[in-house]
Amino acid sequence: MGSTGEYESQRRVPVPPSKPFLKSLQARLKETFFPDDPFRQFKNQPTSSKFLLGLQYFVPIIEWAPHYTFDFFKADLIAGITVASLAVPQGISYASLASIPPIIGLYSSFVPPLLYAMLGSSRDLAVGTVVVASLLISSMLGKEVSPTENPKQYVQLVFTATFFAGVFQASLGILRLGFIVDFLSHATIVGFMGGAATIVCFQQLKGILGLIHFTHETDLVSVMRSVFSQIHQWRWESAVLGCCFLFFLLTRYLARERQLSSG
């Protein structure tokens, strides 16, 4: 009995001592905003090393550029050509969705990745235009300024909106508020993705049917009203060509999925 009681007493986990409220709050805030503890590398370092480490933290290219080799360049060149074959037409199409000149879509295809190559820290993050943002820009700003009647003023309004969106996103990064994403449920993310896919499909009806004038709204009723009110302007050539490309993409996707499942 004595040995059993001694064994049970050894198995008991001691209760941690209670911390003061301020220290507990400080620990929770540090865990929330700085889970990776970016200031750990600055401890016990001279002032010159702290300055260099801080510069490398905010501009990562300074850290990896001296170790960049020609083999990396060849791999990056092949990857760049591959991605450019998709990003260039994608940027032009997204520019048309936002009702802005195609040249702006070309700029958005290579300027953001170029800046992220110097300032970014992830090798796997895709940077570029987003279809939902392009549609929302056209939907919201088109109500204030017509892109066909006042194209110059509309482009200036688009630049202003994107500038403030960038300031807002930069503020979220500086304040390290990325943890807010953890509070989004799986149903919310799936609903957003499904809604975005639906909006994109609706907007593609303009090209498939060969319509010149189309609504800037993104809801179902407005899109269907715009489509069926212009039945006399439907072009069967565009519909046949669009359906053929859609069939080709679906067959390629199913073949790829079958290959992955069998492999």
C-alpha positions, 0 to 999 in steps of 0.5 A: 500500500505504501509503495502504491501511494508513493507511486500515485504521488509521483504521478501527480502533476503539480499545478503551475503557479498563478501568474499576475494578470499583466504577465499573463496578458503579455504572454497571450498577446506575444503568443498571438501577435508574435508566435514566431518570435521575430525578435529572438535573433536580435538578442545578445547581438551588437548594434551593427548586427542588429541593423543588418538582421533587421534589414534582412528581415524586412528585405529578404533578398539581401540575405539570399542574393549573395548565395544565389547560383546559376543553377537557381537562375536556370530553374527560375528562368524556366519557372518564370517562362511557364508562369508568364505564359499563364499570367500574361493572358490572365492579367489581360482578361482580369483587366477586361473584367475590371473595365480598365485598359489591358496594359494595366493588366500586363503591369499587374502581371509582372510588377507585383511578383517582381516586388515580392521577389525582393520583399517576400519571404515565401517561395510558394506564394502566388502573387498577382491579380484576383478575379473576384477583386477585378469583378468587385472593382468593376461592380462598385466603381462602375456605379460612380463613374462609367468606364465607357463615358469617362475612362480617364476618371474611371482609371484614376478612381481604380488607382485610388481604390487599389492604393487604399486597399494596399494601405489596408493590407500593409497595415494588417501585415505591419500590425500582424493581424493575420491570426484573424483568418484563424477565426474564419470557419471552413463553411465561410471559406467554402462559401466564399470560394463557391460564390467566387466561382459562380460570379466568374461563371456568370461573367463569362457569359458575356464572352461565350454569347458574344455580347458587347454590352453587359451588366456590371452587377454580380448578382444572379438576377441582374446577370440573367436580365442582361443575358436574356434581354439581348437574345437578338445579339447572341452569336452562335459562333462565340457559343460554339467556340466557347463550349469547345474550349470548355469541353477541352478543359474539362476533358484535360482536367478529368484525364489529369485526375484519372492519372493522379488517382491511378498513379 
